[in-house]
Each structure stands twice: as structure tokens, then as C-alpha cells.
Amino acid sequence: MQAAVTSGVTGARRTTVKIVIAGGFGVGKTTMVASVSEIAPVATEVAMTAASRALDDTSAVPAKTATTVAMDFGRITLLGDPGGIALFLFGVPGQQRFWFMWDSVCHGALGAIVLVDVRRLTDSFGPIDYFERTGLPFVVVVNQFDGAPEYPEPELREALTLPASVPVLACDARNREGAKQVLITLVEHLLARRIRPPGTGAR
């Protein structure tokens, strides 16, 4: 993991880990960061204008009135070890015109979450391709929007061409405990990769 820092527990040290939350436009990245963060989240949302609505398809999320233009930031501490593991969460904007900043935001990250809206699976192709290309380990998480259809995992894997080594999860990004469990699973995935023997071919 990344460099440890001294925690509030005398003599204990806290491991800090940078995590990126990515996905298509309006998939729930800002919502997930806000729901799980133990500090007041930082968001760079601006009101959507007529011009941006012409570029961004809001048909699946008609109530969306603002969009992230830089990043979201939050923090959550998972218990374990003497000082726990502090996850620093960075949400990146989903629109392709903002992807130029992804390299900077992802620098130093140890893992990523790709949020998916099953009503708009093609929006997930770009983020998944990005993390596959850069080699950053990731998990795929279906955000359970109200009224969205059920999508069996085998069909989802086939549609997104995901290998068995990439965990596929589901949660309601508005639910703190569900989002927290996703982060725990991601950390477990990262730890398993670190202790797996070389040559297994896992991502």
C-alpha cells in the first residue's frame, strides 16, 4: 500500500490508499463519494447549461441538474491494523471531453471503481479500456438505479468483455453501507493481487 502516516492512536500507524471512482456521465460517482465519506466531501459540480445538455445525454437521468468538471474528493477509514486504512477517494468526470485530466488524478492510485448504469452500458467501455490500458486494478460496480432492469453477471461480463479476475459487484451508491462494502471488496482485491504468485495473469 502507500506510505503510512501516524494515526490518532498512540504508536499506531495508518495506511493511506488513493482510490479512483470512474464511470460514464451521470452514473453516480459524486453520489458515492458523498454517501460514504467521513468528512465533508469536496465536489466541483457546476449547473448544467443548455449547451452542456446538448452534449450530454440526460434521458436516463432527467433530474440531473449539475455535473462534475474536475473531481470529487472524500475520505473513509476502514478498521483493521492498529491504525486502520484511510481511503482517499477521487471521483473523475465522466464526459469524454474531461478525460484529459484522468492521468493526473489517477497518478499514485492503487485501484479504481468503475460505476456502471446497465441502461447505458456503452458509457462504461471508455473507463474500462482506460484502466485496462494503464494496468490500474479495478472492480466493476453496477449502480442500482430505481427502475433499472436486472442484468445477470454472466451477461454483464460478456457485454463488457470482463475477465473472471475482475470482480463485479452491485450497490446503491446512495447507501453508505453498500458503498462501504464495495470499497472493502476493492481493498481485498488489491491485497489478494499483492500476495498472488507471479505469472497468474490476473489484473
C-alpha positions as CSV (number, residue, x, y, z in Angstrom):
1,M,0.0,0.0,0.0
2,Q,1.0,3.6,0.0
3,A,3.1,5.4,2.7
4,A,1.7,5.1,6.2
5,V,1.1,8.1,8.4
6,T,0.7,8.3,12.2
7,S,-2.9,8.0,13.3
8,G,-4.6,9.3,16.4
9,V,-3.8,6.0,18.2
10,T,-0.6,6.3,20.2
11,G,2.2,4.4,18.4
12,A,-0.2,3.2,15.7
13,R,0.3,3.9,12.0
14,R,-2.5,4.3,9.4
15,T,-2.1,3.1,5.9
16,T,-3.3,5.6,3.2
17,V,-4.6,4.4,-0.1
18,K,-5.7,6.5,-3.1
19,I,-8.8,5.2,-4.9
20,V,-10.3,6.5,-8.1
21,I,-14.1,6.3,-8.8
22,A,-14.8,6.5,-12.5
23,G,-17.6,5.8,-15.0
24,G,-19.8,7.4,-17.5
25,F,-21.7,10.7,-17.3
26,G,-24.4,10.7,-14.5
27,V,-23.6,7.2,-13.3
28,G,-23.4,8.2,-9.6
29,K,-19.7,8.9,-8.9
30,T,-20.4,12.2,-6.9
31,T,-23.2,10.4,-5.1
32,M,-21.0,7.5,-4.0
33,V,-18.2,9.8,-2.7
34,A,-20.7,11.9,-0.8
35,S,-22.6,8.9,0.7
36,V,-19.5,7.1,2.1
37,S,-17.1,10.0,3.0
38,E,-16.5,10.5,6.7
39,I,-15.5,14.2,6.0
40,A,-17.5,16.8,4.2
41,P,-16.9,15.8,0.5
42,V,-15.3,18.2,-1.9
43,A,-17.2,18.5,-5.2
44,T,-16.6,20.5,-8.4
45,E,-20.1,20.4,-9.7
46,V,-21.5,23.2,-11.8
47,A,-25.0,23.8,-13.1
48,M,-25.7,22.2,-16.5
49,T,-26.3,24.7,-19.2
50,A,-28.3,24.4,-22.4
51,A,-25.0,23.9,-24.2
52,S,-23.9,21.0,-21.9
53,R,-27.3,19.4,-22.2
54,A,-26.9,19.4,-25.9
55,L,-23.6,17.4,-25.4
56,D,-24.6,15.1,-22.5
57,D,-27.4,12.7,-22.8
58,T,-29.6,13.1,-19.7
59,S,-32.5,10.9,-20.9
60,A,-31.7,8.2,-18.3
61,V,-31.1,10.8,-15.6
62,P,-33.6,13.6,-16.3
63,A,-33.4,15.0,-12.8
64,K,-29.6,15.7,-13.1
65,T,-29.0,19.5,-13.0
66,A,-25.3,19.6,-12.2
67,T,-22.2,17.9,-13.5
68,T,-18.6,17.4,-12.2
69,V,-16.0,19.3,-14.2
70,A,-12.8,18.4,-12.2
71,M,-13.1,15.9,-9.5
72,D,-14.8,14.8,-6.3
73,F,-12.9,14.1,-3.1
74,G,-13.7,12.2,0.1
75,R,-12.2,10.0,2.8
76,I,-13.2,6.9,4.7
77,T,-11.2,5.0,7.3
78,L,-11.6,1.2,7.3
79,L,-10.8,-0.5,10.6
80,G,-8.1,-3.1,10.7
81,D,-4.4,-3.0,11.7
82,P,-3.6,-0.7,14.7
83,G,-4.4,2.5,12.8
84,G,-6.7,1.3,10.1
85,I,-6.7,2.0,6.3
86,A,-7.6,5.5,5.2
87,L,-9.0,5.5,1.7
88,F,-8.7,8.8,-0.2
89,L,-11.5,8.8,-2.8
90,F,-11.2,10.7,-6.1
91,G,-14.1,10.8,-8.4
92,V,-13.3,11.8,-12.0
93,P,-15.7,13.4,-14.5
94,G,-17.4,11.0,-16.9
95,Q,-17.7,13.1,-20.0
96,Q,-15.0,12.3,-22.6
97,R,-14.1,16.0,-23.1
98,F,-12.8,16.0,-19.5
99,W,-10.8,12.8,-19.7
100,F,-7.6,14.7,-20.4
101,M,-7.3,15.2,-16.6
102,W,-7.6,11.5,-15.7
103,D,-3.9,10.8,-15.9
104,S,-3.2,13.5,-13.3
105,V,-6.0,12.3,-10.9
106,C,-5.1,8.7,-11.3
107,H,-1.4,9.3,-10.6
108,G,-0.4,7.4,-7.4
109,A,-3.7,5.5,-7.2
110,L,-3.7,1.8,-6.2
111,G,-7.1,0.9,-7.5
112,A,-10.3,2.0,-9.1
113,I,-14.0,1.5,-9.2
114,V,-15.9,1.7,-12.5
115,L,-19.5,2.5,-11.8
116,V,-22.0,1.2,-14.4
117,D,-25.5,2.1,-15.3
118,V,-27.0,-1.0,-17.1
119,R,-29.3,1.2,-19.1
120,R,-26.2,2.8,-20.7
121,L,-23.5,0.1,-20.9
122,T,-21.7,1.7,-23.8
123,D,-20.7,4.6,-21.5
124,S,-18.6,2.1,-19.5
125,F,-16.4,1.0,-22.4
126,G,-14.1,4.0,-22.2
127,P,-13.4,3.9,-18.5
128,I,-12.8,0.1,-18.6
129,D,-10.5,0.5,-21.6
130,Y,-8.6,3.2,-19.7
131,F,-7.8,1.1,-16.7
132,E,-7.1,-2.0,-18.7
133,R,-4.6,0.1,-20.8
134,T,-2.9,1.7,-17.8
135,G,-2.9,-1.5,-15.8
136,L,-4.6,0.0,-12.7
137,P,-6.5,-2.8,-10.9
138,F,-10.3,-2.1,-10.8
139,V,-13.7,-3.6,-9.9
140,V,-16.9,-3.0,-11.8
141,V,-19.9,-1.9,-9.8
142,V,-23.5,-1.7,-11.0
143,N,-25.2,1.3,-9.5
144,Q,-28.7,0.1,-8.7
145,F,-30.8,2.9,-10.1
146,D,-34.5,2.9,-9.3
147,G,-36.4,1.1,-12.1
148,A,-33.2,-0.2,-13.9
149,P,-33.5,-3.7,-15.2
150,E,-31.7,-6.7,-13.6
151,Y,-28.6,-7.7,-15.5
152,P,-27.2,-11.2,-14.7
153,E,-23.5,-11.1,-14.0
154,P,-22.5,-13.6,-16.9
155,E,-24.3,-11.4,-19.4
156,L,-22.7,-8.2,-17.9
157,R,-19.2,-9.8,-18.1
158,E,-19.8,-10.8,-21.7
159,A,-21.2,-7.3,-22.7
160,L,-18.2,-5.6,-21.1
161,T,-15.7,-8.3,-22.1
162,L,-14.5,-8.6,-18.5
163,P,-12.2,-11.5,-17.4
164,A,-13.0,-13.6,-14.4
165,S,-10.3,-11.8,-12.5
166,V,-12.2,-8.5,-12.4
167,P,-14.8,-8.5,-9.5
168,V,-18.3,-7.5,-10.5
169,L,-20.4,-6.0,-7.7
170,A,-23.7,-4.1,-7.2
171,C,-24.8,-1.4,-4.8
172,D,-27.0,1.6,-4.5
173,A,-24.5,4.5,-4.5
174,R,-26.8,6.4,-2.2
175,N,-26.4,3.8,0.5
176,R,-23.4,4.3,2.8
177,E,-23.1,0.7,3.9
178,G,-23.4,-0.7,0.4
179,A,-20.8,1.8,-0.9
180,K,-18.5,0.9,2.0
181,Q,-18.7,-2.8,1.3
182,V,-17.7,-2.1,-2.3
183,L,-14.6,-0.3,-1.0
184,I,-13.8,-3.2,1.3
185,T,-14.0,-5.6,-1.6
186,L,-11.7,-3.5,-3.7
187,V,-9.1,-3.3,-0.9
188,E,-9.4,-7.1,-0.5
189,H,-8.9,-7.5,-4.3
190,L,-5.8,-5.3,-4.2
191,L,-4.4,-7.2,-1.2
192,A,-5.0,-10.6,-3.0
193,R,-3.2,-9.3,-6.1
194,R,-0.1,-8.4,-4.0
195,I,0.2,-11.9,-2.4
196,R,-0.7,-13.8,-5.6
197,P,2.2,-15.7,-7.1
198,P,3.7,-14.1,-10.3
199,G,2.5,-15.3,-13.6
200,T,-1.1,-15.8,-12.7
201,G,-2.2,-13.3,-15.3
202,A,-4.7,-11.5,-13.0
203,R,-5.5,-7.9,-13.4
